[in-house]
């Protein structure tokens, strides 16, 4: 098993098994760390500076599904915390043994995330789109889309673009929101579309004309996909609070996870902890609670922000460890209740450009 078994619709499922195989094989892991460390250690002094660690942190962020550093203050916070995991918040250099220890923990977390929420890699080559066009449901869908998108002064070209926006990987069409797909697949296929929607025709004739034009465009897209298949990373996640419920139901496991999280957090001279660290603690707790990293899913960020506001968790006050732990439990409990009442379902389709930018690409060294 290489972690990329055949899955839904012939796609390849990345379930984290390749990462776990790497971590569990001490010899292979040591070789992998040696290779990764050597590539990062640009001055060959046997230690990694903060600057030398940056490429590894960027790769980890990519593997976690975060936008590039600098894109969002929320995701930048996570990048900073990953870096702090290596440096322990100092500017000191990191030895190979320290690098290996932290990297192993991160890889295990990534594997657990992929096991919980696998990523399906789809190769869209026009075959499924051709099948969809041959299905009787195609004309029904197009007539419905025609009625939803028709405008008095629009062109068929404009209307077809709106129609394509309503299709997706389920119909065999890569996401046209991707600029490469739009410029290399869609726009060239639209060149033959010149008819106006407001021609002096009866509605039935306009519908027939639209169907004819959209078929022509989709046939062009099929041909282009055959010549240039598009690779898409597809994920489907539903956050319904069940993972939190399972965690808090086991008091021993809950205490174990909370204690591990709290051990990494700073304290003042009296042993108190700042409530500003609650977000950092929740990020550390996220894998065990079945939550995404903060900044990765906008809908989940909204839920978390509402809960933090509700418990007044951002006032920056210092509290004793017991109170901090109580607050953290209150936060995840409130998130659980919110999700039980209104689960958050997220489906994403991201075009994977060369080189293949999937979570396993972080493992691509001679050791793998």
C-alpha positions as CSV (number, residue, x, y, z in Angstrom):
1,X,0.0,0.0,0.0
2,X,1.5,3.4,-1.0
3,X,-1.3,5.5,0.4
4,X,-2.8,6.1,-3.1
5,X,-5.2,3.3,-3.5
6,X,-8.0,3.4,-6.1
7,X,-11.0,5.2,-4.8
8,X,-14.3,6.8,-5.8
9,X,-14.8,7.3,-9.5
10,X,-11.4,5.8,-10.3
11,X,-9.6,8.5,-8.3
12,X,-6.6,7.8,-6.1
13,X,-7.3,8.1,-2.4
14,X,-4.5,9.6,-0.2
15,X,-5.3,8.2,3.2
16,X,-2.0,8.9,5.0
17,X,-0.8,5.3,5.0
18,X,2.3,6.2,3.1
19,X,3.2,8.8,5.8
20,X,2.7,6.3,8.6
21,X,4.8,3.7,6.8
22,X,7.6,6.3,6.6
23,X,7.3,7.3,10.3
24,X,7.1,3.7,11.6
25,X,10.2,2.5,9.6
26,X,13.1,3.9,11.6
27,X,15.7,3.2,9.0
28,X,13.6,4.9,6.2
29,X,12.7,7.8,8.5
30,X,16.3,8.4,9.4
31,X,17.3,8.4,5.7
32,X,14.4,10.8,4.9
33,X,15.4,13.2,7.8
34,X,19.0,13.1,6.6
35,X,18.0,14.0,3.1
36,X,15.6,16.7,4.2
37,X,18.0,18.1,6.7
38,X,20.9,18.2,4.2
39,X,18.8,20.1,1.7
40,X,17.7,22.6,4.2
41,X,21.2,23.1,5.8
42,X,22.5,25.5,3.2
43,X,25.5,26.6,5.1
44,X,26.4,23.0,6.1
45,X,27.0,23.9,9.8
46,X,25.0,20.9,11.0
47,X,22.1,23.0,12.4
48,X,19.1,24.7,10.9
49,X,18.5,28.4,11.4
50,X,15.1,30.0,11.3
51,X,15.7,31.1,7.7
52,X,16.8,27.6,6.7
53,X,13.6,26.1,8.3
54,X,11.3,28.4,6.3
55,X,11.1,26.1,3.2
56,X,10.1,23.1,5.5
57,X,7.5,25.2,7.2
58,X,6.1,26.3,3.8
59,X,5.9,22.7,2.7
60,X,4.1,21.6,5.9
61,X,1.6,24.5,5.4
62,X,1.0,23.3,1.8
63,X,0.5,19.7,3.0
64,X,-2.0,21.0,5.6
65,X,-4.0,22.7,2.9
66,X,-3.2,26.2,4.0
67,X,-2.9,29.1,1.6
68,X,0.7,30.4,0.9
69,X,2.3,32.4,3.7
70,X,1.3,36.1,3.5
71,X,-2.2,35.3,2.1
72,X,-4.0,35.5,5.4
73,X,-3.2,36.6,9.0
74,X,-5.0,33.5,10.3
75,X,-3.0,31.1,8.3
76,X,0.2,33.1,8.9
77,X,-0.4,32.5,12.6
78,X,-0.4,28.7,12.0
79,X,2.9,29.0,10.0
80,X,4.4,30.8,13.0
81,X,3.3,28.1,15.4
82,X,4.8,25.4,13.2
83,X,8.1,27.3,13.2
84,X,7.8,27.6,17.0
85,X,7.4,23.9,17.3
86,X,10.9,23.6,15.8
87,X,12.5,26.5,17.5
88,X,10.6,26.5,20.8
89,X,10.0,30.2,20.2
90,X,13.7,31.1,20.2
91,X,16.1,32.3,17.5
92,X,18.5,29.4,18.3
93,X,19.4,26.9,15.6
94,X,17.8,23.4,15.5
95,X,19.8,20.2,15.7
96,X,19.1,17.2,13.5
97,X,17.7,15.2,16.4
98,X,15.4,18.1,17.4
99,X,14.3,18.5,13.7
100,X,13.6,14.7,13.5
101,X,11.5,14.7,16.7
102,X,9.3,17.6,15.7
103,X,9.0,16.5,12.1
104,X,7.9,13.0,13.2
105,X,5.1,14.5,15.4
106,X,4.0,16.7,12.5
107,X,4.0,13.8,10.1
108,X,1.9,11.7,12.5
109,X,-0.6,14.5,12.7
110,X,-0.8,14.8,8.9
111,X,-1.3,11.1,8.6
112,X,-4.1,11.1,11.2
113,X,-5.7,14.0,9.3
114,X,-5.6,12.2,6.0
115,X,-6.9,9.0,7.5
116,X,-9.9,11.0,8.9
117,X,-10.4,13.1,5.8
118,X,-8.8,11.4,2.7
119,X,-7.9,13.4,-0.4
120,X,-9.1,12.0,-3.7
121,X,-6.8,12.8,-6.7
122,X,-8.9,12.8,-9.9
123,X,-7.7,12.8,-13.5
124,X,-10.2,14.7,-15.6
125,X,-9.7,13.7,-19.2
126,X,-13.0,14.4,-20.9
127,X,-14.4,10.8,-20.5
128,X,-16.9,11.5,-17.7
129,X,-17.9,14.8,-19.3
130,X,-18.7,12.9,-22.6
131,X,-20.7,10.4,-20.6
132,X,-22.7,13.1,-18.9
133,X,-23.5,14.7,-22.3
134,X,-24.8,11.4,-23.5
135,X,-27.1,11.0,-20.4
136,X,-30.8,12.1,-20.8
137,X,-30.4,14.1,-17.6
138,X,-28.0,16.4,-19.5
139,X,-30.7,18.1,-21.5
140,X,-32.9,18.5,-18.4
141,X,-30.1,20.1,-16.5
142,X,-29.3,22.5,-19.4
143,X,-32.9,23.6,-19.8
144,X,-33.1,24.3,-16.0
145,X,-29.8,26.2,-16.2
146,X,-31.1,28.1,-19.3
147,X,-34.2,29.3,-17.3
148,X,-32.0,30.4,-14.4
149,X,-29.3,32.2,-16.3
150,X,-31.2,33.9,-19.2
151,X,-30.9,37.7,-19.4
152,X,-32.5,40.1,-21.9
153,X,-29.2,41.6,-23.1
154,X,-26.8,38.7,-22.6
155,X,-25.1,36.5,-25.2
156,X,-25.1,32.8,-25.4
157,X,-21.4,32.9,-24.6
158,X,-22.1,34.7,-21.3
159,X,-24.9,32.3,-20.5
160,X,-22.8,29.3,-21.3
161,X,-20.1,30.5,-18.9
162,X,-22.7,30.8,-16.2
163,X,-23.8,27.2,-17.1
164,X,-20.3,25.9,-16.8
165,X,-20.0,27.5,-13.4
166,X,-22.9,25.3,-12.3
167,X,-21.1,22.1,-13.4
168,X,-18.2,20.5,-11.7
169,X,-16.1,17.4,-11.2
170,X,-19.3,15.3,-10.7
171,X,-20.1,16.0,-14.3
172,X,-16.4,15.6,-15.4
173,X,-15.6,19.3,-15.6
174,X,-12.5,20.8,-13.8
175,X,-13.2,23.9,-11.7
176,X,-13.3,26.8,-14.1
177,X,-12.5,29.2,-11.2
178,X,-8.9,28.1,-11.8
179,X,-7.2,30.6,-14.1
180,X,-5.2,27.9,-15.9
181,X,-8.3,25.9,-16.7
182,X,-10.2,29.0,-17.8
183,X,-7.4,30.3,-20.1
184,X,-6.3,26.9,-21.5
185,X,-9.5,24.8,-21.6
186,X,-12.6,27.0,-21.4
187,X,-11.8,30.2,-23.3
188,X,-10.5,28.5,-26.4
189,X,-13.6,26.2,-26.4
190,X,-15.8,29.3,-26.3
191,X,-14.4,30.8,-29.5
192,X,-17.1,29.3,-31.7
193,X,-19.9,30.7,-29.5
194,X,-21.2,33.9,-31.2
195,X,-25.0,33.8,-31.0
196,X,-27.0,36.4,-29.0
197,X,-29.5,35.3,-26.4
198,X,-31.9,38.0,-27.5
199,X,-32.3,36.9,-31.1
200,X,-35.9,37.4,-32.4
201,X,-36.8,33.8,-31.8
202,X,-39.5,32.0,-29.8
203,X,-38.5,30.8,-26.3
204,X,-38.5,27.1,-27.4
205,X,-36.1,28.0,-30.3
206,X,-33.9,30.0,-27.9
207,X,-33.7,27.0,-25.6
208,X,-32.8,24.7,-28.5
209,X,-30.2,27.2,-29.8
210,X,-28.7,27.4,-26.3
211,X,-28.6,23.6,-26.0
212,X,-26.9,23.3,-29.4
213,X,-24.3,26.0,-28.5
214,X,-23.6,24.6,-25.0
215,X,-23.1,21.1,-26.5
216,X,-20.7,22.5,-29.0
217,X,-18.6,24.2,-26.3
218,X,-18.6,21.1,-24.1
219,X,-17.5,18.9,-27.0
220,X,-14.6,21.4,-27.5
221,X,-13.8,21.1,-23.8
222,X,-13.9,17.3,-24.1
223,X,-11.3,17.4,-26.9
224,X,-9.0,19.7,-25.0
225,X,-9.2,17.6,-21.8
226,X,-8.3,14.6,-23.9
227,X,-5.2,16.4,-25.1
228,X,-4.5,18.1,-21.7
229,X,-6.0,16.1,-18.8
230,X,-6.4,18.1,-15.6
231,X,-5.5,16.8,-12.1
232,X,-7.8,17.8,-9.3
233,X,-7.5,17.2,-5.6
234,X,-11.0,16.6,-4.2
235,X,-12.0,16.6,-0.5
236,X,-15.3,16.2,1.2
237,X,-15.4,16.9,5.0
238,X,-18.3,17.1,7.4
239,X,-17.7,18.6,10.8
240,X,-20.6,17.5,13.0
241,X,-19.0,17.5,16.5
242,X,-18.9,13.7,16.7
243,X,-15.1,13.6,17.1
244,X,-15.3,16.1,20.0
245,X,-18.0,14.0,21.5
246,X,-15.9,10.9,21.3
247,X,-12.9,12.7,22.8
248,X,-14.7,14.2,25.8
249,X,-16.6,10.9,26.5
250,X,-13.2,9.4,27.5
251,X,-12.0,11.4,30.5
252,X,-8.6,9.7,30.5
253,X,-7.9,10.5,26.9
254,X,-9.2,14.0,27.3
255,X,-6.9,14.7,30.2
256,X,-4.0,13.2,28.3
257,X,-4.6,15.4,25.3
258,X,-5.2,18.5,27.3
259,X,-2.1,18.0,29.5
260,X,0.0,17.5,26.3
261,X,-1.3,20.7,24.9
262,X,-0.8,22.7,28.0
263,X,2.8,21.5,28.4
264,X,3.8,23.4,25.3
265,X,2.2,26.8,26.3
266,X,4.1,29.6,28.1
267,X,3.3,30.8,31.6
268,X,4.1,33.9,33.7
269,X,6.3,33.8,36.8
270,X,3.2,32.7,38.9
271,X,2.5,29.8,36.6
272,X,-0.6,31.5,35.0
273,X,-1.5,31.3,31.4
274,X,-2.7,34.0,29.0
275,X,-6.1,33.5,27.5
276,X,-4.5,34.7,24.2
277,X,-3.0,31.2,24.1
278,X,-6.5,29.6,23.9
279,X,-6.4,29.8,20.1
280,X,-3.0,28.2,20.0
281,X,-4.2,25.5,22.4
282,X,-7.3,24.8,20.2
283,X,-5.0,24.5,17.1
284,X,-2.9,21.9,19.0
285,X,-6.0,20.1,20.1
286,X,-7.7,20.2,16.6
287,X,-6.5,16.8,15.3
288,X,-7.8,15.0,18.4
289,X,-11.1,16.9,18.2
290,X,-11.6,16.3,14.5
291,X,-11.3,20.0,13.7
292,X,-9.4,21.7,10.8
293,X,-6.5,24.1,11.5
294,X,-7.8,27.6,12.1
295,X,-7.7,29.6,8.8
296,X,-8.2,26.5,6.6
297,X,-12.0,26.4,6.5
298,X,-13.9,29.7,6.5
299,X,-17.2,28.2,7.7
300,X,-15.4,26.6,10.7
301,X,-13.5,29.8,11.5
302,X,-16.9,31.5,11.8
303,X,-18.1,28.9,14.3
304,X,-14.9,29.1,16.3
305,X,-15.0,32.9,16.4
306,X,-18.5,32.9,17.7
307,X,-17.6,30.5,20.4
308,X,-14.6,32.5,21.5
309,X,-16.7,35.7,21.6
310,X,-19.4,33.9,23.6
311,X,-16.9,32.8,26.3
312,X,-14.9,36.1,26.2
313,X,-11.7,34.1,25.4
314,X,-9.9,37.0,23.7
315,X,-9.6,39.4,26.6
316,X,-5.9,38.6,27.1
317,X,-6.3,38.0,30.9
318,X,-4.0,35.6,32.7
319,X,-5.6,32.7,34.5
320,X,-4.5,29.7,36.5
321,X,-3.9,26.4,34.7
322,X,-7.1,24.8,36.0
323,X,-9.2,27.7,34.8
324,X,-7.4,27.7,31.4
325,X,-8.2,24.0,31.0
326,X,-11.8,24.6,32.0
327,X,-12.1,27.3,29.4
328,X,-10.6,25.1,26.7
329,X,-13.1,22.4,27.5
330,X,-15.9,24.9,27.5
331,X,-14.8,26.1,24.0
332,X,-14.7,22.6,22.4
333,X,-18.0,21.7,24.1
334,X,-19.6,24.8,22.7
335,X,-18.1,24.1,19.2
336,X,-19.5,20.5,19.5
337,X,-23.0,21.8,20.3
338,X,-22.9,24.3,17.4
339,X,-21.8,21.6,15.0
340,X,-24.4,19.1,16.2
341,X,-27.1,21.6,15.5
342,X,-25.6,22.9,12.2
343,X,-23.0,20.6,10.7
344,X,-20.5,22.2,8.4
345,X,-20.0,20.3,5.1
346,X,-17.1,21.4,2.9
347,X,-16.3,20.1,-0.5
348,X,-13.2,21.5,-2.3
349,X,-11.8,20.9,-5.8
350,X,-8.3,22.3,-6.3
351,X,-6.4,22.0,-9.6
352,X,-3.0,20.4,-9.0
353,X,-0.4,22.0,-11.2
354,X,3.0,20.4,-11.8
355,X,4.9,19.5,-9.8
356,X,2.2,17.4,-8.1
357,X,1.3,19.5,-5.0
358,X,-0.4,16.9,-2.8
359,X,0.3,16.2,0.9
360,X,2.6,13.3,0.0
361,X,4.8,15.7,-2.0
362,X,6.2,16.7,1.3
363,X,7.7,13.2,1.5
364,X,9.2,13.2,-1.9
365,X,12.9,12.7,-1.3
366,X,15.2,9.8,-2.2
367,X,14.1,8.2,1.0
368,X,10.6,7.7,-0.3
